[in-house]
């Protein structure tokens, strides 16, 4: 009996040692498997899961309206878009498609737009899309068509599976010009889109629970934006760096100016958004550089294709210092690289519509001026640069052309020109 007890004790100790060894081995292989899994998942990128760092654009604010032109009323939508991806999308082709669905008869019309300019991380840009087919709107707004608009985009050369839905909304029962609508959007008077934003670089990988259910897509929620002003005449769009847009244009490597051919303007600012060659005596083209609202209108006398007159429109929220506008005028006068524009020499004009401050410019074979913002809305809240290499009186020439060329209506607010005749 006495010899059996030590034997049982030894057996229990032996079993305990075996169990302890088995536990240690399990822990070792578990830690090795976890380390191995991480090692195989790592692909040299800083992000824990590189495939989740996808290119993405988010809509921050939306505005809808009925846009009027000579053919009728078109459903239109404007967006403030932000590059919310962790990548610089400059030079990347971004394609947009807007689908306008008439809920009354099911008819759908499509608008398309493409970008391939500068689009840095967290940068915001404006997008405008308009249905190509016009409507005739009755006086009673209750009888206006109910139009649903959906805007989608693709970043880069991707297929249908990578299409992003940016916004789905209804067209508001209000008529505006495109210029008035975009100005409201710049003033942050659109509907703010509220959505939860995921961090671009998650610190830990997101793991779905085993029994997670797919929740239904929630409708977009919109709240009214607020108008924010830091100084008179300057409108600030939240999230848009005022220095960015104009400085990108001023530091652009290629430029075109007075005396250059329309081809040089296409190389510097892409093809024009609008042209007018109905008059055999004049050809006009409107170029829109990647500068968040800057427009450069070029006029050529006859069919020479050379820039004789330039009118540049600069939204005031892009301007932090007056010297930026003067620098832009100098670049547009680039024909004489060694010659500098003289001025501006300041003066004031008292018009029936109010006071206008003007800075006159002069150079070799060139005359021009800078008109300063004179109001808070529309074209009156822009800087306007005019340059000419012609001996004609520029105000009279532009007033005559503005009566028949719609793109030159930006000039009438500063010169007090009556174009109703």
LOVEX-505896 format. One record per residue (C-alpha): x, y, z. Coordinates in Angstrom, 2 decimals, always signed. Example, Ala and Ser with C-alpha at 12.3 -4.5 7.8 and 13.67 -1.06 7.14 Angstrom:
2
     east    north       up
   +12.30    -4.50    +7.80
   +13.67    -1.06    +7.14
***
This chain:
421
     east    north       up
    +0.00    +0.00    +0.00
    +2.80    +2.38    +0.91
    +4.59    +1.74    -2.42
    +1.42    +2.36    -4.49
    +0.90    +5.95    -3.30
    +4.22    +7.35    -4.63
    +3.47    +5.65    -7.94
    +0.07    +7.39    -8.24
    +1.64   +10.72    -7.30
    +4.24   +10.29   -10.05
    +1.51    +9.49   -12.59
    -0.43   +12.68   -11.70
    +2.73   +14.80   -12.03
    +3.50   +13.19   -15.39
    -0.02   +14.00   -16.69
    +0.33   +17.63   -15.50
    +3.62   +18.02   -17.35
    +2.08   +16.63   -20.56
    -0.87   +19.06   -20.30
    +1.45   +22.01   -19.66
    +3.65   +21.08   -22.65
    +0.58   +20.78   -24.90
    -0.64   +24.24   -23.80
    +2.76   +25.82   -24.52
    +2.90   +24.22   -27.99
    -0.63   +25.45   -28.85
    +0.25   +28.98   -27.78
    +3.43   +28.91   -29.84
    +1.71   +27.74   -33.04
    -1.15   +30.19   -32.55
    +1.24   +33.12   -32.27
    +3.23   +31.86   -35.27
    +0.05   +31.54   -37.36
    -1.03   +35.08   -36.44
    +2.40   +36.44   -37.30
    +2.43   +34.49   -40.55
    -1.00   +35.81   -41.50
    +0.19   +39.39   -41.00
    +3.34   +38.68   -42.96
    +1.45   +37.34   -45.96
    -1.08   +40.21   -45.79
    +1.69   +42.81   -45.84
    +2.55   +44.00   -49.33
    +5.04   +46.76   -48.65
    +2.41   +49.53   -48.37
    +2.12   +51.65   -45.24
    -1.58   +50.92   -44.94
    -2.52   +47.69   -43.10
    -4.90   +46.82   -45.93
    -3.70   +48.63   -49.06
    -6.70   +47.51   -51.10
    -8.96   +49.69   -48.95
    -7.02   +52.88   -49.89
    -9.14   +53.44   -52.98
    -9.59   +56.62   -54.97
   -12.72   +58.39   -53.79
   -14.56   +61.68   -54.39
   -17.23   +63.02   -52.07
   -19.94   +65.62   -52.68
   -20.00   +68.31   -49.99
   -22.80   +70.57   -51.21
   -25.45   +70.44   -53.94
   -27.65   +73.00   -55.68
   -30.34   +72.30   -58.31
   -32.24   +74.66   -60.58
   -33.80   +75.14   -64.01
   -31.28   +76.72   -66.37
   -32.64   +78.97   -69.12
   -31.19   +79.58   -72.56
   -32.50   +80.41   -76.03
   -33.89   +76.88   -76.51
   -35.84   +76.64   -73.24
   -35.35   +75.44   -69.66
   -32.89   +72.67   -68.76
   -32.70   +70.75   -65.45
   -29.30   +71.49   -63.89
   -27.27   +70.52   -60.85
   -24.13   +72.02   -59.29
   -21.84   +70.29   -56.79
   -18.86   +71.09   -54.58
   -16.70   +67.97   -54.80
   -13.75   +67.05   -52.60
   -10.88   +64.67   -53.24
   -11.29   +62.66   -50.03
    -8.99   +59.85   -51.12
    -5.45   +59.50   -49.73
    -4.06   +60.16   -53.23
    -3.37   +63.15   -55.42
    -5.71   +62.74   -58.39
    -4.01   +65.43   -60.49
    -3.72   +64.23   -64.07
    -6.10   +61.33   -63.42
    -9.09   +61.13   -65.74
   -12.32   +61.61   -63.75
   -15.53   +61.02   -65.72
   -18.90   +62.28   -64.51
   -22.38   +61.36   -65.67
   -25.61   +63.07   -64.68
   -28.92   +61.28   -65.31
   -32.09   +63.38   -65.27
   -35.22   +61.21   -64.92
   -38.65   +62.69   -65.67
   -40.84   +60.96   -63.09
   -43.96   +61.77   -65.08
   -43.14   +59.83   -68.26
   -39.92   +57.95   -67.43
   -37.87   +59.85   -70.01
   -34.15   +60.03   -69.12
   -31.54   +62.42   -70.48
   -27.82   +62.18   -69.78
   -25.11   +64.80   -69.34
   -21.37   +64.03   -69.25
   -18.25   +65.86   -68.07
   -14.55   +64.94   -67.80
   -11.67   +66.25   -65.67
    -7.98   +65.56   -65.99
    -6.46   +68.65   -64.37
    -5.13   +69.31   -60.88
    -7.08   +67.67   -58.07
    -4.96   +67.39   -54.93
    -5.87   +65.65   -51.68
    -8.65   +67.47   -49.79
    -8.97   +69.97   -52.66
   -12.49   +71.06   -53.61
   -13.73   +71.77   -57.11
   -17.02   +72.84   -58.65
   -19.03   +70.66   -61.03
   -22.00   +71.79   -63.13
   -24.17   +69.41   -65.17
   -27.19   +70.32   -67.30
   -29.71   +68.17   -69.13
   -29.33   +68.57   -72.91
   -33.07   +68.49   -73.72
   -35.00   +71.71   -73.00
   -38.49   +72.00   -71.50
   -41.22   +74.60   -71.80
   -42.27   +75.45   -68.25
   -45.86   +76.62   -67.63
   -46.63   +79.57   -65.35
   -48.04   +77.30   -62.65
   -45.08   +75.72   -60.85
   -47.25   +72.81   -59.68
   -47.38   +71.69   -63.30
   -43.59   +71.74   -63.79
   -42.01   +68.33   -64.48
   -40.75   +66.41   -61.47
   -37.14   +65.58   -62.31
   -34.89   +63.30   -60.28
   -31.17   +63.78   -60.78
   -28.41   +61.26   -60.10
   -24.72   +62.17   -60.48
   -22.09   +59.42   -60.74
   -18.34   +59.36   -61.39
   -15.47   +57.04   -62.29
   -11.90   +57.75   -61.27
    -9.29   +56.47   -63.70
    -9.73   +53.72   -66.28
   -12.15   +51.53   -64.34
   -15.27   +49.57   -65.18
   -18.86   +49.63   -64.00
   -17.97   +48.03   -60.70
   -15.97   +51.13   -59.64
   -18.71   +53.67   -60.42
   -19.45   +55.98   -57.47
   -22.85   +57.51   -56.76
   -22.21   +61.11   -55.67
   -25.73   +62.42   -55.10
   -29.39   +61.64   -55.80
   -31.77   +64.56   -55.52
   -34.75   +66.36   -57.06
   -34.57   +69.47   -59.24
   -35.85   +72.49   -57.29
   -38.65   +74.57   -58.82
   -36.55   +77.68   -59.34
   -35.08   +79.28   -62.46
   -31.61   +80.85   -62.55
   -28.79   +81.47   -64.95
   -25.84   +79.12   -64.62
   -23.69   +82.03   -63.41
   -26.15   +82.91   -60.63
   -26.40   +79.28   -59.54
   -22.64   +78.74   -59.36
   -22.24   +82.00   -57.45
   -24.77   +80.76   -54.88
   -22.83   +77.53   -54.61
   -19.58   +79.46   -54.09
   -21.34   +81.42   -51.33
   -22.19   +78.09   -49.67
   -25.93   +78.56   -50.24
   -26.39   +75.00   -51.49
   -27.69   +72.09   -49.48
   -24.91   +70.60   -47.39
   -24.64   +66.83   -47.72
   -24.20   +65.25   -44.28
   -22.49   +61.86   -44.36
   -20.18   +59.94   -42.06
   -16.66   +60.07   -43.46
   -14.25   +57.19   -42.97
   -10.61   +57.97   -42.16
    -8.29   +57.76   -45.16
    -5.70   +55.75   -43.17
    -7.37   +53.49   -40.56
    -5.04   +52.58   -37.72
    -6.55   +49.12   -37.34
    -8.07   +46.88   -40.02
   -11.85   +46.91   -40.05
   -13.24   +43.45   -39.30
   -16.87   +42.58   -39.92
   -18.68   +40.49   -37.32
   -19.55   +36.98   -38.41
   -23.30   +37.56   -38.32
   -23.34   +41.14   -39.63
   -26.38   +42.06   -41.70
   -26.36   +44.53   -44.59
   -28.29   +47.61   -43.61
   -30.48   +49.35   -46.21
   -28.97   +52.43   -47.85
   -30.11   +55.53   -46.02
   -31.34   +58.56   -47.99
   -29.15   +61.63   -48.25
   -29.65   +64.26   -45.57
   -29.22   +67.93   -46.45
   -28.95   +71.04   -44.29
   -28.77   +74.67   -45.30
   -25.30   +76.18   -45.52
   -24.23   +79.49   -44.04
   -22.73   +82.54   -45.70
   -19.34   +83.33   -44.23
   -17.45   +86.55   -44.86
   -14.19   +87.72   -43.40
   -13.93   +91.01   -45.25
   -16.17   +93.14   -47.48
   -16.37   +91.80   -51.00
   -14.65   +88.50   -50.14
   -16.73   +85.34   -50.08
   -15.18   +82.33   -48.45
   -16.23   +78.76   -49.20
   -15.65   +76.46   -46.21
   -12.97   +73.90   -46.97
   -11.73   +75.72   -50.08
    -8.33   +77.31   -49.63
    -8.68   +80.79   -51.16
    -5.01   +80.90   -52.19
    -5.06   +77.60   -54.05
    -7.07   +78.19   -57.21
    -5.53   +81.46   -58.39
    -2.00   +80.57   -57.36
    -2.21   +77.33   -59.37
    -3.02   +79.43   -62.42
    -0.28   +81.98   -61.72
    +2.37   +79.25   -61.37
    +1.22   +77.32   -64.44
    +4.16   +76.37   -66.66
    +2.39   +77.13   -69.97
    +0.48   +80.34   -70.62
    -1.05   +82.28   -73.48
    -1.71   +85.99   -73.92
    -2.21   +88.92   -76.27
    -1.13   +88.21   -79.83
    -1.07   +84.43   -79.40
    -3.07   +82.08   -81.60
    -6.15   +80.27   -80.30
    -4.04   +77.11   -80.52
    -1.74   +78.45   -77.78
    -4.77   +79.09   -75.55
    -5.97   +75.52   -76.12
    -2.54   +74.21   -75.12
    -2.52   +76.35   -71.97
    -6.17   +76.17   -70.85
    -7.69   +73.24   -72.85
   -10.36   +73.65   -75.49
   -12.86   +76.47   -75.03
   -16.16   +75.84   -73.27
   -17.94   +78.23   -75.64
   -17.26   +79.99   -78.94
   -19.06   +82.65   -80.98
   -18.16   +83.16   -84.65
   -21.51   +84.37   -85.99
   -20.08   +87.78   -86.87
   -17.52   +87.65   -89.67
   -15.73   +90.58   -88.05
   -15.12   +88.90   -84.67
   -14.45   +85.48   -83.15
   -14.84   +84.94   -79.38
   -13.85   +81.96   -77.24
   -14.32   +81.35   -73.50
   -11.62   +79.27   -71.78
   -11.97   +77.87   -68.25
    -8.61   +76.98   -66.63
    -8.36   +74.66   -63.61
    -8.70   +77.54   -61.16
   -12.10   +77.08   -59.48
   -14.05   +79.71   -61.40
   -11.59   +81.81   -63.44
   -12.74   +82.50   -67.00
   -10.62   +83.88   -69.85
   -12.58   +85.31   -72.79
   -10.53   +85.91   -75.92
   -11.60   +88.01   -78.92
   -10.00   +87.93   -82.36
   -10.81   +90.49   -85.02
   -11.68   +88.87   -88.33
   -10.60   +85.29   -88.93
    -6.94   +85.66   -87.98
    -7.22   +83.46   -84.88
    -4.95   +85.86   -82.92
    -5.88   +87.25   -79.48
    -6.65   +90.97   -79.91
    -8.75   +91.40   -76.74
    -8.72   +89.45   -73.47
   -11.31   +89.70   -70.70
   -10.47   +87.66   -67.56
   -13.04   +87.06   -64.81
   -11.68   +86.19   -61.33
   -14.06   +85.33   -58.42
   -13.18   +87.46   -55.41
   -12.95   +84.49   -53.01
    -9.84   +83.33   -54.90
    -8.02   +86.63   -54.33
    -6.08   +87.22   -51.13
    -3.95   +90.12   -52.41
    -4.47   +92.61   -55.21
    -1.00   +91.79   -56.53
    -2.32   +88.37   -57.63
    -4.73   +90.05   -60.06
    -1.97   +92.34   -61.34
    +0.29   +89.31   -61.86
    -2.43   +87.57   -63.87
    -2.78   +90.68   -66.05
    +0.99   +90.65   -66.60
    +0.92   +86.99   -67.66
    -1.88   +87.69   -70.15
    +0.30   +90.50   -71.53
    +3.10   +87.95   -72.00
    +3.86   +88.97   -75.60
    +6.49   +91.38   -74.29
    +8.30   +89.30   -71.67
   +10.88   +91.98   -70.93
    +8.25   +94.74   -70.71
    +6.12   +95.28   -67.63
    +2.62   +96.67   -67.53
    +2.44  +100.09   -65.93
    -0.12  +100.64   -63.23
    -2.64  +100.17   -61.96
    -3.53  +103.88   -61.83
    -6.66  +104.08   -59.72
    -9.81  +105.96   -60.59
   -13.50  +105.83   -59.67
   -16.55  +105.81   -61.90
   -19.98  +106.81   -60.64
   -22.57  +104.91   -62.64
   -26.38  +104.88   -62.32
   -25.98  +101.46   -60.70
   -23.33  +102.63   -58.21
   -19.63  +103.23   -57.62
   -16.94  +101.29   -59.54
   -13.23  +101.32   -58.73
   -10.92  +100.92   -61.73
    -7.15  +100.48   -62.04
    -5.92  +101.42   -65.52
    -3.02   +99.52   -67.11
    -0.73  +100.36   -70.01
    +2.15   +98.72   -71.84
    +3.88   +98.57   -75.22
    +1.05   +98.18   -77.73
    -1.43   +97.40   -74.95
    -4.10   +99.19   -72.94
    -6.30   +97.74   -70.24
    -7.83   +97.97   -66.79
    -8.73   +96.05   -63.65
   -12.30   +96.44   -62.38
   -12.71   +95.73   -58.67
   -15.70   +93.91   -57.11
   -18.62   +96.26   -56.62
   -21.23   +93.99   -55.05
   -21.91   +90.74   -53.22
   -23.68   +88.62   -55.83
   -23.31   +87.53   -59.43
   -20.75   +89.11   -61.73
   -20.49   +92.15   -59.46
   -18.51   +90.06   -56.97
   -15.70   +89.33   -59.45
   -12.47   +91.04   -60.43
   -12.42   +91.75   -64.15
    -9.28   +92.27   -66.24
    -9.53   +93.74   -69.75
    -6.57   +93.97   -72.14
    -6.45   +95.07   -75.78
    -3.77   +95.55   -78.42
    -6.15   +97.46   -80.73
    -6.26  +101.28   -81.07
   -10.08  +101.29   -80.72
   -11.77  +102.64   -77.60
   -12.10   +99.45   -75.56
   -15.22  +100.41   -73.58
   -17.18  +101.29   -76.71
   -15.95   +98.20   -78.51
   -16.92   +95.86   -75.67
   -20.28   +97.57   -75.18
   -21.08   +96.95   -78.85
   -19.97   +93.31   -78.70
   -21.77   +92.66   -75.38
   -25.09   +93.42   -77.06
   -24.79   +90.30   -79.20
   -22.25   +88.00   -77.49
   -23.76   +86.42   -74.33
   -20.39   +85.48   -72.81
   -19.48   +89.20   -72.61
   -22.37   +90.08   -70.31
   -19.85   +89.78   -67.44
   -18.51   +93.17   -68.55
   -21.79   +95.11   -68.46
   -22.08   +95.13   -64.66
   -18.84   +97.12   -64.37
   -19.24   +99.56   -67.26
   -22.87  +100.51   -66.79
   -23.69   +99.39   -70.32
   -27.34   +99.10   -71.28
   -27.71   +96.00   -73.46
   -31.51   +96.02   -73.57
   -31.61   +97.81   -76.96
***
